[in-house]
């Protein structure tokens, strides 16, 4: 499977924002995939062969990948300690969010993620929020005073998150129904605005 690492590097280089926490997750060590497309070619392809959602996502501040990108498989745990993966949300558009309780920008955007999750409960859309390198008790205690109900998962070692969030959190990807990344952002934003909700709903209806 084609690795996401070169694309992740491009995202971080292009979109690292002041509203991101920089405490790093464990560094990813996997090399770039052989034969990966040079960055300048990706940018050119993006400019000349746009998909219908490109302009709208870019207007919201996302970097949009020139084509949907398969991502490395990983396993995290539910809050109850059960192993799970993105396969559990296959067939849905996914907001894949990497965060931590100690990160102020992460906490700032969480209420809007809750609202987005609530508004799209009837759609083929899921939130998959992963706590990066934190103990289960830390997250559980945080949720006692911040009772968010959107799906949260635990990456206690930080190894699963490293390829995606090694340069800062929050980091967020939008995945299509096949689990491929179509866009991403490093840094916090609001997800409950009408333009975001409408686009996520449309993505859930139109993407395959």
Residue frames as a rotation matrix with the C-alpha (Angstrom) as fourth column:
UNK 1
0.578 0.816 0.000 0.00
0.816 -0.578 0.000 0.00
0.000 0.000 -1.000 0.00
UNK 2
0.004 -0.557 0.831 1.27
0.473 -0.731 -0.492 3.44
0.881 0.395 0.261 -0.89
UNK 3
-0.242 -0.167 -0.956 2.54
0.969 -0.086 -0.230 5.18
-0.044 -0.982 0.183 2.26
UNK 4
0.741 0.623 0.249 1.23
0.616 -0.779 0.118 8.56
0.268 0.066 -0.961 3.34
UNK 5
0.271 -0.650 -0.710 4.53
0.790 -0.271 0.550 9.78
-0.550 -0.710 0.440 4.78
UNK 6
-0.731 -0.563 0.385 5.56
0.682 -0.601 0.416 12.05
-0.003 0.567 0.824 1.83
UNK 7
-0.081 0.791 0.606 2.07
0.455 -0.512 0.728 13.56
0.887 0.335 -0.319 1.77
UNK 8
0.698 0.297 -0.652 2.10
0.710 -0.169 0.683 14.10
0.093 -0.940 -0.329 5.52
UNK 9
-0.252 -0.881 -0.400 5.42
0.834 -0.408 0.373 15.92
-0.491 -0.239 0.837 5.22
UNK 10
-0.697 0.058 0.715 3.95
0.514 -0.654 0.555 18.19
0.500 0.754 0.426 2.56
UNK 11
0.393 0.919 0.044 0.93
0.543 -0.271 0.795 18.91
0.742 -0.288 -0.606 4.72
UNK 12
0.511 -0.247 -0.823 3.04
0.801 -0.212 0.560 19.83
-0.313 -0.945 0.090 7.74
UNK 13
-0.585 -0.811 0.033 5.34
0.752 -0.526 0.398 22.02
-0.305 0.257 0.917 5.67
UNK 14
-0.616 0.377 0.692 2.41
0.431 -0.574 0.697 23.83
0.659 0.727 0.191 4.08
UNK 15
0.178 0.935 0.306 -0.05
0.057 -0.320 0.946 24.18
0.982 -0.150 -0.111 6.92
UNK 16
-0.282 -0.271 -0.920 1.70
0.904 0.247 -0.350 24.29
0.322 -0.930 0.176 10.27
UNK 17
0.295 0.567 0.769 -0.23
0.236 -0.823 0.516 26.92
0.926 0.029 -0.376 12.20
UNK 18
-0.620 -0.500 0.605 0.45
-0.391 -0.471 -0.791 29.00
0.680 -0.726 0.097 15.29
UNK 19
0.088 0.763 0.640 -2.69
-0.991 0.001 0.135 27.47
0.103 -0.647 0.756 16.83
UNK 20
0.655 0.046 -0.754 -1.09
-0.109 0.994 -0.033 24.03
0.748 0.104 0.656 17.09
UNK 21
0.753 -0.439 0.490 0.69
-0.520 0.057 0.852 22.49
-0.402 -0.897 -0.185 20.07
UNK 22
0.461 -0.663 -0.590 4.21
-0.712 0.120 -0.692 21.38
0.530 0.739 -0.417 19.25
UNK 23
-0.063 -0.435 0.898 4.92
-0.796 0.565 0.218 18.76
-0.603 -0.701 -0.381 21.90
UNK 24
-0.292 -0.080 -0.953 5.89
-0.898 0.366 0.244 15.96
0.329 0.927 -0.178 19.50
UNK 25
0.853 0.401 0.334 4.56
-0.449 0.890 0.080 12.45
-0.266 -0.218 0.939 19.31
UNK 26
0.135 -0.842 0.523 7.27
0.087 0.536 0.840 9.78
-0.987 -0.068 0.145 18.81
UNK 27
-0.149 -0.262 -0.953 8.99
-0.816 -0.512 0.268 10.43
-0.559 0.818 -0.138 15.51
UNK 28
0.878 0.429 0.210 8.00
-0.201 0.731 -0.652 8.29
-0.433 0.531 0.728 12.54
UNK 29
-0.085 -0.993 0.084 10.90
-0.420 0.112 0.901 6.32
-0.904 0.041 -0.426 11.11
UNK 30
0.322 0.245 0.914 9.36
0.592 0.701 -0.397 4.83
-0.738 0.669 0.081 7.99
UNK 31
-0.737 -0.646 -0.198 11.03
0.218 -0.504 0.836 5.97
-0.639 0.573 0.513 4.75
UNK 32
-0.121 0.655 -0.746 9.24
-0.789 -0.520 -0.328 7.59
-0.602 0.548 0.580 1.87
UNK 33
0.546 0.404 0.734 7.57
0.084 0.845 -0.528 5.13
-0.834 0.350 0.427 -0.47
UNK 34
-0.583 -0.766 0.271 9.75
0.331 0.080 0.940 4.20
-0.742 0.638 0.207 -3.48
UNK 35
-0.709 0.238 0.663 8.68
0.666 -0.081 0.741 6.07
0.231 0.968 -0.101 -6.56
UNK 36
0.067 0.762 -0.644 6.64
0.805 -0.423 -0.417 8.64
-0.590 -0.490 -0.642 -4.65
UNK 37
0.429 0.201 0.881 5.56
0.810 -0.517 -0.277 11.63
0.399 0.832 -0.384 -6.70
UNK 38
-0.685 -0.728 -0.034 7.74
0.681 -0.623 -0.386 14.77
0.260 -0.287 0.922 -6.28
UNK 39
-0.299 0.566 -0.768 6.11
0.644 -0.474 -0.600 17.58
-0.704 -0.674 -0.222 -4.33
UNK 40
-0.669 0.024 -0.743 6.19
-0.372 -0.876 0.307 20.00
-0.643 0.482 0.595 -7.26
UNK 41
-0.901 0.364 -0.238 4.27
-0.065 0.430 0.901 17.51
0.430 0.827 -0.363 -9.41
UNK 42
-0.462 0.753 -0.468 1.63
0.886 0.376 -0.269 17.10
-0.027 -0.539 -0.842 -6.71
UNK 43
-0.360 0.289 -0.887 1.11
0.221 -0.897 -0.382 20.84
-0.906 -0.334 0.259 -6.54
UNK 44
-0.837 0.008 -0.547 0.88
-0.504 -0.400 0.765 21.12
-0.213 0.916 0.339 -10.32
UNK 45
-0.796 0.571 -0.200 -1.63
0.384 0.733 0.562 18.26
0.467 0.371 -0.803 -10.51
UNK 46
-0.380 0.661 -0.647 -3.72
0.805 -0.107 -0.583 19.89
-0.455 -0.743 -0.491 -7.79
UNK 47
-0.467 0.134 -0.874 -3.86
-0.146 -0.987 -0.073 23.15
-0.872 0.094 0.481 -9.73
UNK 48
-0.738 0.052 -0.673 -4.75
-0.670 -0.171 0.722 21.65
-0.078 0.984 0.161 -13.12
UNK 49
-0.535 0.523 -0.663 -7.12
-0.052 0.763 0.644 18.78
0.843 0.379 -0.381 -12.31
UNK 50
-0.806 0.166 0.568 -9.33
-0.589 -0.320 -0.742 19.85
0.058 -0.933 0.356 -9.43
UNK 51
-0.674 0.653 -0.347 -11.93
0.650 0.747 0.144 17.61
0.353 -0.128 -0.927 -7.84
UNK 52
0.077 0.834 0.547 -15.31
0.423 -0.524 0.739 19.16
0.903 0.174 -0.393 -7.00
UNK 53
0.814 0.328 -0.480 -14.57
0.549 -0.163 0.820 19.64
0.191 -0.931 -0.312 -3.29
UNK 54
-0.095 -0.993 -0.065 -11.10
0.952 -0.071 -0.298 21.18
0.291 -0.090 0.952 -3.66
UNK 55
-0.461 -0.117 0.880 -11.98
0.154 -0.987 -0.051 24.88
0.874 0.112 0.472 -3.69
UNK 56
0.522 0.778 0.349 -14.48
-0.252 -0.250 0.935 24.54
0.815 -0.576 0.065 -0.87
UNK 57
0.766 -0.312 -0.562 -12.10
0.631 0.535 0.562 22.67
0.125 -0.785 0.607 1.43
UNK 58
-0.313 -0.927 0.205 -9.23
0.864 -0.368 -0.344 25.02
0.394 0.070 0.916 0.64
UNK 59
-0.095 0.370 0.924 -11.47
-0.081 -0.928 0.363 27.99
0.992 -0.040 0.118 1.47
UNK 60
0.889 0.456 0.037 -11.95
-0.111 0.138 0.984 26.39
0.444 -0.879 0.173 4.90
UNK 61
0.442 -0.805 0.395 -8.17
-0.896 -0.372 0.244 26.19
-0.050 -0.462 -0.886 5.37
UNK 62
0.641 -0.187 0.744 -7.53
-0.036 0.961 0.273 22.54
-0.767 -0.202 0.609 4.51
UNK 63
-0.460 -0.707 -0.537 -4.72
-0.789 0.047 0.612 21.26
-0.407 0.706 -0.580 2.33
UNK 64
0.657 0.736 0.162 -6.39
-0.525 0.601 -0.602 19.03
-0.541 0.311 0.782 -0.28
UNK 65
-0.294 -0.771 0.564 -4.45
-0.063 0.605 0.794 16.07
-0.954 0.198 -0.226 -1.64
UNK 66
-0.571 0.026 -0.821 -4.32
-0.789 -0.293 0.539 15.90
-0.227 0.956 0.188 -5.46
UNK 67
-0.094 0.570 -0.816 -5.86
-0.416 0.722 0.552 12.41
0.904 0.392 0.170 -5.24
UNK 68
0.781 0.413 0.469 -7.24
-0.592 0.250 0.766 10.41
0.199 -0.876 0.439 -2.31
UNK 69
-0.178 -0.975 -0.136 -4.29
-0.726 0.224 -0.650 8.92
0.664 -0.017 -0.748 -0.40
UNK 70
0.590 0.260 -0.765 -4.29
0.234 0.851 0.470 5.49
0.773 -0.456 0.441 1.29
UNK 71
0.313 -0.459 0.832 -3.01
-0.833 -0.553 0.008 5.82
0.456 -0.696 -0.555 4.84
UNK 72
-0.684 -0.624 -0.378 -0.94
-0.344 0.733 -0.588 3.46
0.644 -0.272 -0.715 7.00
UNK 73
0.365 0.811 -0.456 -3.05
0.092 0.456 0.885 1.03
0.926 -0.366 0.092 9.00
UNK 74
-0.730 -0.553 0.401 -2.96
-0.349 -0.202 -0.915 1.37
0.587 -0.808 -0.046 12.79
UNK 75
0.039 0.703 -0.710 -4.65
0.600 0.551 0.579 0.04
0.799 -0.449 -0.401 15.91
UNK 76
-0.666 -0.130 0.734 -5.86
-0.463 -0.700 -0.544 2.14
0.585 -0.702 0.406 18.84
UNK 77
-0.784 0.399 -0.476 -8.06
0.601 0.680 -0.421 1.37
0.156 -0.615 -0.773 21.83
UNK 78
0.140 0.886 0.442 -11.56
0.282 -0.463 0.840 2.44
0.949 0.007 -0.315 22.72
UNK 79
-0.132 -0.126 0.983 -12.12
-0.762 -0.622 -0.182 4.15
0.634 -0.773 -0.014 26.05
UNK 80
0.750 0.448 0.487 -13.07
-0.654 0.615 0.441 0.68
-0.102 -0.649 0.754 27.34
UNK 81
-0.032 -0.920 0.392 -9.70
-0.696 0.302 0.651 -0.76
-0.717 -0.252 -0.650 26.30
UNK 82
0.493 0.275 0.825 -10.83
0.322 0.824 -0.467 -2.67
-0.808 0.496 0.317 23.20
UNK 83
-0.643 -0.766 -0.001 -8.57
0.213 -0.181 0.960 -2.70
-0.736 0.617 0.280 20.14
UNK 84
0.564 0.798 0.213 -10.07
0.464 -0.093 -0.881 -0.99
-0.683 0.596 -0.422 17.10
UNK 85
-0.659 -0.743 0.120 -9.06
0.498 -0.310 0.810 0.63
-0.564 0.593 0.574 13.82
UNK 86
-0.634 0.398 -0.664 -10.46
-0.605 -0.789 0.105 2.75
-0.482 0.468 0.741 11.02
UNK 87
-0.901 0.331 -0.278 -12.07
0.039 0.703 0.710 -0.41
0.431 0.629 -0.647 9.66
UNK 88
-0.601 0.690 -0.403 -14.76
0.720 0.247 -0.649 0.15
-0.348 -0.680 -0.645 12.30
UNK 89
0.005 0.601 -0.799 -15.94
-0.007 -0.799 -0.601 3.26
-1.000 0.009 0.000 10.47
UNK 90
-0.917 -0.336 0.215 -15.54
0.172 0.155 0.973 2.01
-0.361 0.929 -0.084 6.89
UNK 91
-0.351 0.806 0.477 -18.25
0.895 0.138 0.425 3.26
0.277 0.576 -0.769 4.58
UNK 92
0.721 0.530 -0.447 -18.36
0.649 -0.742 0.167 6.67
-0.244 -0.411 -0.879 6.26
UNK 93
0.278 -0.621 0.733 -16.65
0.133 -0.731 -0.670 10.00
0.951 0.284 -0.121 5.66
UNK 94
0.523 -0.189 -0.831 -14.40
0.837 0.296 0.460 10.38
0.159 -0.936 0.313 8.70
UNK 95
0.642 -0.416 0.644 -13.03
-0.418 -0.894 -0.160 13.37
0.642 -0.167 -0.748 10.57
UNK 96
0.535 -0.568 -0.626 -9.78
0.710 0.704 -0.032 11.87
0.458 -0.427 0.779 11.90
UNK 97
0.633 -0.166 0.756 -8.57
-0.339 -0.938 0.078 14.14
0.696 -0.305 -0.649 14.68
UNK 98
0.073 -0.706 -0.704 -5.37
0.752 0.503 -0.427 13.83
0.655 -0.498 0.567 16.77
UNK 99
0.408 0.226 0.885 -5.47
-0.323 -0.871 0.371 15.69
0.854 -0.437 -0.282 20.09
UNK 100
-0.412 -0.457 -0.788 -4.36
0.626 0.487 -0.609 15.71
0.662 -0.744 0.085 23.74
UNK 101
0.543 0.703 -0.460 -5.80
0.802 -0.271 0.533 17.01
0.250 -0.658 -0.710 26.99
UNK 102
0.057 -0.622 -0.781 -2.77
0.725 -0.512 0.461 19.26
-0.686 -0.593 0.422 27.62
UNK 103
-0.757 -0.393 0.522 -3.17
0.652 -0.411 0.637 21.06
-0.036 0.823 0.567 24.28
UNK 104
-0.475 0.598 -0.645 -5.18
0.074 -0.704 -0.707 24.34
-0.877 -0.384 0.290 24.53
UNK 105
-0.584 0.308 -0.751 -5.97
-0.798 -0.388 0.461 24.57
-0.150 0.869 0.472 20.78
UNK 106
-0.848 0.298 -0.437 -7.24
0.123 0.915 0.385 20.97
0.515 0.273 -0.813 20.87
UNK 107
-0.601 0.630 -0.492 -9.57
0.708 0.134 -0.694 21.82
-0.371 -0.765 -0.526 23.73
UNK 108
-0.608 0.339 -0.718 -10.70
-0.319 -0.932 -0.170 25.00
-0.727 0.126 0.675 21.96
UNK 109
-0.634 0.331 -0.699 -11.97
-0.742 -0.004 0.671 23.17
0.219 0.944 0.248 18.87
UNK 110
-0.982 0.162 -0.097 -13.59
0.179 0.964 -0.199 20.23
0.061 -0.213 -0.975 20.69
UNK 111
-0.391 0.905 -0.167 -16.99
0.036 -0.167 -0.985 21.87
-0.920 -0.391 0.033 21.36
UNK 112
-0.018 0.375 -0.927 -17.36
-0.902 -0.405 -0.147 22.56
-0.431 0.834 0.346 17.64
UNK 113
-0.799 -0.267 -0.539 -16.46
-0.481 0.822 0.305 18.94
0.362 0.503 -0.785 16.81
UNK 114
-0.822 0.560 0.099 -19.20
0.279 0.550 -0.787 17.85
-0.496 -0.620 -0.609 19.22
UNK 115
-0.049 0.837 -0.545 -21.73
-0.401 -0.516 -0.757 20.06
-0.915 0.182 0.361 17.43
UNK 116
-0.297 -0.133 -0.946 -20.63
-0.953 0.099 0.286 18.77
0.056 0.986 -0.156 14.01
UNK 117
-0.986 -0.093 -0.137 -20.93
-0.080 0.992 -0.093 15.19
0.145 -0.081 -0.986 15.25
UNK 118
-0.561 0.828 -0.006 -24.42
0.203 0.131 -0.970 15.86
-0.803 -0.545 -0.242 16.62
UNK 119
0.012 0.595 -0.804 -25.66
-0.677 -0.587 -0.444 17.57
-0.736 0.550 0.396 13.46
UNK 120
-0.138 -0.153 -0.979 -24.46
-0.947 0.310 0.085 14.75
0.291 0.938 -0.188 11.18
UNK 121
-0.521 -0.046 0.852 -25.57
-0.560 0.772 -0.301 11.75
-0.644 -0.634 -0.428 13.24
UNK 122
0.460 0.795 0.397 -28.04
-0.129 0.502 -0.855 10.77
-0.879 0.342 0.333 10.52
UNK 123
0.707 -0.272 -0.653 -25.38
-0.706 -0.207 -0.678 11.00
0.049 0.940 -0.338 7.79
UNK 124
0.847 -0.513 -0.137 -22.63
0.479 0.850 -0.222 8.64
0.230 0.122 0.965 6.64
UNK 125
0.217 -0.725 0.654 -20.15
-0.273 -0.688 -0.673 10.62
0.937 -0.032 -0.347 8.74
UNK 126
0.780 -0.033 -0.625 -18.07
0.561 0.478 0.676 9.72
0.277 -0.878 0.391 11.79
UNK 127
0.545 -0.686 0.483 -15.62
-0.748 -0.658 -0.091 11.45
0.380 -0.312 -0.871 14.10
UNK 128
0.742 -0.450 -0.497 -12.55
0.524 0.851 0.012 9.40
0.417 -0.270 0.868 15.03
UNK 129
0.620 -0.461 0.635 -10.66
-0.551 -0.832 -0.067 11.43
0.559 -0.308 -0.770 17.64
UNK 130
0.545 -0.531 -0.649 -7.41
0.550 0.811 -0.201 9.95
0.633 -0.247 0.734 18.97
UNK 131
0.934 -0.303 0.188 -5.74
-0.334 -0.560 0.758 11.03
-0.124 -0.771 -0.625 22.21
UNK 132
0.572 -0.790 -0.222 -2.00
-0.068 0.225 -0.972 11.11
0.818 0.571 0.075 21.51
UNK 133
-0.300 -0.878 -0.372 0.44
0.285 0.290 -0.914 9.58
0.910 -0.380 0.163 24.03
UNK 134
-0.353 0.253 0.901 -1.76
-0.837 -0.516 -0.182 9.94
0.419 -0.818 0.394 27.10
UNK 135
-1.000 0.012 0.008 -2.74
0.005 0.847 -0.531 7.45
-0.013 -0.531 -0.847 29.77
UNK 136
-0.406 0.913 -0.042 -6.35
0.519 0.268 0.812 6.22
0.752 0.307 -0.583 29.75
UNK 137
-0.009 0.405 -0.914 -6.91
0.989 -0.130 -0.067 7.66
-0.146 -0.905 -0.400 33.23
UNK 138
-0.778 -0.337 -0.530 -5.89
0.284 -0.941 0.182 11.12
-0.560 -0.009 0.828 32.00
UNK 139
-0.872 0.488 0.036 -8.47
-0.117 -0.280 0.953 11.09
0.475 0.827 0.302 29.23
UNK 140
-0.195 0.827 -0.528 -11.15
0.743 0.476 0.471 9.59
0.640 -0.300 -0.707 31.46
UNK 141
-0.261 0.024 -0.965 -10.59
0.838 -0.490 -0.239 12.30
-0.479 -0.871 0.108 34.07
UNK 142
-0.964 -0.121 -0.235 -10.71
-0.016 -0.862 0.507 15.00
-0.264 0.492 0.829 31.38
UNK 143
-0.669 0.743 -0.022 -14.06
0.097 0.117 0.988 13.70
0.737 0.659 -0.151 30.14
UNK 144
-0.300 0.559 -0.773 -15.58
0.953 0.214 -0.214 13.92
0.046 -0.801 -0.597 33.62
UNK 145
-0.165 0.192 -0.967 -15.49
0.370 -0.897 -0.241 17.71
-0.914 -0.398 0.077 33.39
UNK 146
-0.467 0.027 -0.884 -15.71
-0.766 -0.512 0.389 17.85
-0.442 0.859 0.259 29.58
UNK 147
-0.230 0.428 0.874 -18.42
-0.051 0.892 -0.450 15.29
-0.972 -0.148 -0.183 28.75
UNK 148
-0.287 0.072 -0.955 -17.98
-0.938 -0.222 0.265 15.07
-0.193 0.972 0.131 24.99
UNK 149
0.281 0.504 0.817 -19.82
-0.323 0.851 -0.415 12.18
-0.904 -0.147 0.402 23.39
UNK 150
0.703 -0.092 -0.705 -18.21
-0.694 0.128 -0.708 12.01
0.155 0.988 0.026 19.96
UNK 151
0.954 -0.250 -0.168 -16.08
0.264 0.962 0.064 8.86
0.145 -0.105 0.984 19.49
UNK 152
0.483 -0.841 0.245 -12.66
-0.865 -0.502 -0.019 9.04
0.139 -0.203 -0.969 21.17
UNK 153
0.883 -0.285 -0.373 -9.83
0.224 0.954 -0.198 6.55
0.413 0.091 0.906 21.10
UNK 154
0.785 -0.602 0.146 -6.54
-0.379 -0.281 0.882 6.04
-0.489 -0.748 -0.449 22.92
UNK 155
0.674 -0.722 -0.157 -3.01
0.187 0.373 -0.909 5.83
0.714 0.584 0.386 21.52
UNK 156
0.977 -0.180 -0.116 -1.17
0.084 -0.175 0.981 5.56
-0.197 -0.968 -0.155 24.81
UNK 157
0.217 -0.965 0.146 2.28
0.752 0.260 0.605 4.92
-0.622 -0.021 0.783 23.30
UNK 158
0.330 -0.029 -0.944 1.88
-0.355 -0.930 -0.095 7.56
-0.875 0.366 -0.317 20.59
UNK 159
-0.634 -0.701 0.327 3.22
0.006 0.418 0.908 5.16
-0.773 0.578 -0.261 17.96
UNK 160
-0.113 0.669 0.735 0.00
0.914 0.359 -0.186 4.95
-0.389 0.651 -0.652 15.96
UNK 161
0.806 0.509 -0.302 -0.26
0.416 -0.850 -0.323 8.73
-0.421 0.134 -0.897 15.79
UNK 162
0.035 -0.923 -0.383 3.40
0.248 -0.363 0.898 9.41
-0.968 -0.126 0.217 14.96
UNK 163
-0.577 -0.307 0.757 3.07
0.785 0.048 0.618 9.32
-0.226 0.951 0.213 11.13
UNK 164
0.118 0.787 0.606 0.21
0.840 -0.405 0.362 11.81
0.530 0.466 -0.708 11.30
UNK 165
0.886 0.385 0.260 0.78
0.160 -0.779 0.607 14.11
0.436 -0.496 -0.751 14.28
UNK 166
0.328 -0.850 -0.412 4.52
0.944 0.315 0.100 14.08
0.045 -0.422 0.905 14.89
UNK 167
-0.583 -0.607 0.540 4.84
0.636 -0.755 -0.161 17.82
0.505 0.249 0.826 14.19
UNK 168
-0.946 0.258 0.198 1.95
-0.324 -0.797 -0.510 19.23
0.026 -0.547 0.837 16.16
UNK 169
-0.492 0.860 -0.133 -1.62
0.829 0.510 0.232 18.82
0.267 0.004 -0.964 17.34
UNK 170
0.260 0.675 0.691 -4.41
-0.074 0.727 -0.683 19.14
-0.963 0.126 0.239 16.71
UNK 171
-0.825 -0.329 -0.460 -3.94
-0.501 0.049 0.864 17.53
-0.261 0.943 -0.206 13.32
UNK 172
0.023 0.941 0.337 -7.07
-0.237 0.332 -0.913 16.60
-0.971 -0.059 0.231 11.40
UNK 173
-0.965 -0.233 -0.124 -7.66
-0.185 0.261 0.948 14.59
-0.189 0.937 -0.295 8.25
UNK 174
0.148 0.984 -0.096 -10.83
-0.807 0.064 -0.587 14.08
-0.572 0.164 0.804 6.24
UNK 175
-0.831 -0.409 0.377 -11.16
-0.189 0.845 0.500 10.52
-0.523 0.344 -0.780 4.95
UNK 176
-0.339 0.729 -0.594 -13.42
-0.875 -0.012 0.484 9.26
0.346 0.684 0.642 2.19
UNK 177
0.564 0.719 0.405 -15.58
-0.820 0.547 0.169 6.15
-0.100 -0.428 0.898 2.59
UNK 178
0.773 -0.395 -0.497 -12.67
0.110 0.854 -0.509 3.93
0.625 0.339 0.703 1.58
UNK 179
0.811 -0.428 -0.399 -10.51
0.461 0.046 0.886 5.30
-0.361 -0.903 0.234 4.38
UNK 180
-0.050 -0.832 0.553 -8.31
0.967 -0.179 -0.182 7.42
0.251 0.526 0.813 2.10
UNK 181
-0.159 -0.086 -0.984 -7.19
0.568 -0.823 -0.020 10.92
-0.808 -0.562 0.179 3.09
UNK 182
0.316 0.290 0.903 -8.62
0.919 -0.330 -0.215 13.64
0.236 0.898 -0.371 0.87
UNK 183
0.328 -0.191 0.925 -7.57
-0.048 -0.981 -0.186 16.66
0.943 0.017 -0.331 2.95
UNK 184
0.227 -0.285 -0.931 -5.82
0.928 0.352 0.119 17.65
0.294 -0.892 0.344 6.14
UNK 185
0.522 -0.041 0.852 -5.00
-0.138 -0.990 0.037 20.48
0.842 -0.137 -0.522 8.49
UNK 186
-0.265 -0.602 -0.753 -2.45
0.846 0.229 -0.481 21.13
0.463 -0.765 0.448 11.23
UNK 187
-0.986 -0.044 0.160 -3.88
-0.039 -0.877 -0.479 23.46
0.162 -0.479 0.863 13.87
UNK 188
-0.554 0.816 -0.163 -7.25
0.556 0.217 -0.803 24.27
-0.620 -0.535 -0.574 15.39
UNK 189
-0.896 0.427 0.120 -10.35
-0.211 -0.649 0.731 25.54
0.390 0.630 0.672 13.63
UNK 190
-0.433 0.845 0.312 -14.09
-0.592 -0.006 -0.806 25.69
-0.679 -0.534 0.503 14.25
UNK 191
-0.998 0.050 0.032 -16.10
0.059 0.743 0.666 22.80
0.010 0.667 -0.745 12.80
UNK 192
-0.421 0.903 -0.082 -19.63
0.722 0.279 -0.633 23.93
-0.549 -0.326 -0.770 13.61
UNK 193
-0.570 0.201 -0.797 -20.04
-0.413 -0.908 0.067 26.76
-0.710 0.367 0.600 11.10
UNK 194
0.457 0.882 0.113 -22.83
-0.322 0.283 -0.903 26.30
-0.829 0.376 0.414 8.52
UNK 195
0.484 -0.323 -0.814 -20.36
-0.864 -0.027 -0.503 26.09
0.140 0.946 -0.292 5.63
UNK 196
-0.662 -0.742 0.108 -18.39
-0.747 0.642 -0.172 23.29
0.058 -0.195 -0.979 7.35
UNK 197
-0.382 0.598 0.705 -21.49
-0.260 0.662 -0.703 21.33
-0.887 -0.452 -0.097 8.34
UNK 198
0.627 0.679 -0.382 -22.98
-0.523 0.003 -0.852 21.66
-0.578 0.734 0.357 4.85
UNK 199
0.144 -0.648 -0.748 -19.79
-0.935 0.159 -0.317 20.52
0.324 0.745 -0.583 3.13
UNK 200
-0.790 -0.436 0.431 -19.26
-0.574 0.773 -0.271 17.55
-0.215 -0.461 -0.861 5.45
UNK 201
0.014 0.883 0.468 -22.85
-0.241 0.458 -0.856 16.49
-0.970 -0.101 0.220 4.82
UNK 202
0.703 0.225 -0.674 -22.36
-0.682 -0.055 -0.730 16.78
-0.201 0.973 0.115 1.08
UNK 203
-0.349 -0.889 -0.296 -19.12
-0.905 0.402 -0.140 14.82
0.243 0.219 -0.945 1.27
UNK 204
-0.658 0.129 0.742 -20.96
-0.372 0.800 -0.470 12.08
-0.654 -0.585 -0.479 3.16
UNK 205
0.413 0.902 0.124 -23.56
-0.219 0.231 -0.948 11.94
-0.884 0.364 0.292 0.37
UNK 206
0.824 -0.030 -0.566 -21.30
-0.563 -0.157 -0.811 12.20
-0.064 0.987 -0.147 -2.67
UNK 207
-0.177 -0.980 -0.086 -18.03
-0.984 0.179 -0.013 10.47
0.028 0.082 -0.996 -1.81
UNK 208
0.643 0.318 -0.696 -17.50
-0.415 0.909 0.031 6.78
0.643 0.269 0.717 -2.39
